């Protein structure tokens, strides 16, 4: 849910972590994991 809220652009980081009762670290870890996954997928397509 937190990722969907982030991607929508309708919520602040503070709203997302408070609504989902997660820490800031957990939130950013998940966002970074998804960004890395997306980047790896792009790199695979280039090779």
C-alpha positions in Angstrom: 0.0 0.0 0.0 2.8 2.4 0.9 4.4 2.0 -2.5 1.1 2.7 -4.3 0.6 5.8 -2.2 4.1 6.9 -3.1 3.7 6.3 -6.8 0.4 8.2 -6.9 2.1 11.4 -5.8 -0.9 12.4 -3.7 0.7 11.8 -0.3 3.7 13.1 1.6 6.3 10.8 2.9 5.1 11.6 6.4 1.5 10.7 5.6 2.6 7.4 4.0 4.7 6.3 7.0 2.1 7.3 9.6 -0.8 5.8 7.7 1.1 2.5 7.2 2.8 2.5 10.6 6.2 1.9 9.2 9.5 3.6 9.9 11.2 6.0 7.5 14.0 3.5 7.0 11.6 0.7 6.0 9.9 3.0 3.6 13.1 4.2 1.9 14.5 0.6 1.8 11.5 -0.6 -0.1 11.5 2.4 -2.5 15.2 1.9 -3.2 14.7 -1.9 -3.7 12.0 -1.2 -6.3 14.1 1.4 -8.1 17.1 -1.0 -8.2 14.8 -3.8 -9.5 13.5 -1.4 -12.3 17.1 -0.4 -13.2 18.3 -4.0 -13.4 15.4 -4.8 -15.7 16.3 -1.9 -18.0 20.0 -3.0 -18.1 18.9 -6.6 -19.0 16.9 -5.2 -21.9 20.0 -3.3 -23.2 22.2 -6.4 -23.3 
